[in-house]
Amino acid sequence: MTPSPNELLHGTLDVLIMKAIADAPRHGYEIVRYLGTSTAGAVQVEDGSLYPALYRLEKKGHIKGEWGVTDGGRRARFYKLTASGRGALTKQTDAWAKFAQGVSKLLLGGAR
């Protein structure tokens, strides 16, 4: 089922997180840094939003967390996308593209 526009607005963080870990497992700080740099600073995620979203995605089975050690030698939980998460990412990315195209048409092209 395709998400509604309201679900898209509320589920933005979930899809951004899934995109951030689509190519490689990342821990929380790496996810935040990836989102910030990949969006030229347009997306700034706070811990109070990130970790509830990670738990929510894990509960849905879209991501899996495993304990590991960072390059700096710290213990951290690394998250990776599951097969279910890859499917959800594809569906949500397609829905976002359609949604963004419609909003851009309205805002940039004018409504008739």
N, C-alpha and C positions, 0 to 999 in steps of 0.2 A: 504494500500500500504506500502511495506517495504521501509524504508529510504535507500538512497544510501550511500555508504561509506563517501562521502563528507558531506552529511547531518549529518551523525553520528559524524564526527569530529566537525562540527559547532554546533550541538545540544547537545553536551555533558553536558553542564551546565544545560540545561533544564531537562534532565533525572535525573541528580544528585539531583537537587532541588526536583523533584517529589518524588524520593526515600527518601529524607530526611524528607519529610512530609507525607509519606505513612502511618505511624503508629500513628502519633500524630501531631496536629497543632503546628507549630513553628513560631516564629517571626524571622526577618532577622538575628540578631546576633546568635540566636540558630541554624539557618540553617548553617551559616558559621562555627560555632564551631563543629556542627555535621559532616559536610563534612571534616573538618580538622582532627578530631579525628578518624573518621571511615576509613580514608585513610592513617593513620599514618603520616599525614602531607604532603602527596603527592599532595593534592588538597588544594590550598589556594585561596579563592575567595575574591576579592576586592568589596567594595560597588559599584564602578562604573560598575561592571559586574553583580552583584547580582540583584540590583533593576530593571534595564532594563529587565532582564530575568524574574523576578517576574511579572512585568507588562505585558510582552509578554505572559506568561503562563496564566495570568488572562484574558487577551483579547481573547485567544483561548478557554477559558472555562475549562481549565485543573485544575486550582486552584481557590480558593475563599479566599479573604482576609476579615477579620473582626477585628475591633478594640477591644482590651482587655487590661488587666493589667498584667505585668510580676510579677514574684515572688518578685522582688525587689521594686514593687510598681510603676513602670513606665508604661506609656501608650505606647502601641505598636500594630502594625498590625500583627495578627496571620494568617498564611496561612494554608489551608487544601486542600487535594486532592479531586476533584470532581469525579463522576462516569466516566466522559469523561477522566479525568486525569488518573484514574486507568487503563482504556483501553489503553491509550497512553503509560503509563509506562510499561505495559506488552509487548506491541508490540516493543517498543524501547529497552527494556531489552533483548528480544529475538534476535533482530537484532544486538545488541552490542555483545552478546555472540558469534554469528556467525562470526561477523567481527573480534573480538579479537582472536577467534580460528584460523582464516585464517592468521592474522598477526603473531601470535605466531608460527604457522607452518612454515611460511617463515623465521622469524628471528631466531627461536630456532632450527628448524629442517632442515633448508636448503632447497632450491628449486632445483628440478631436472628436 
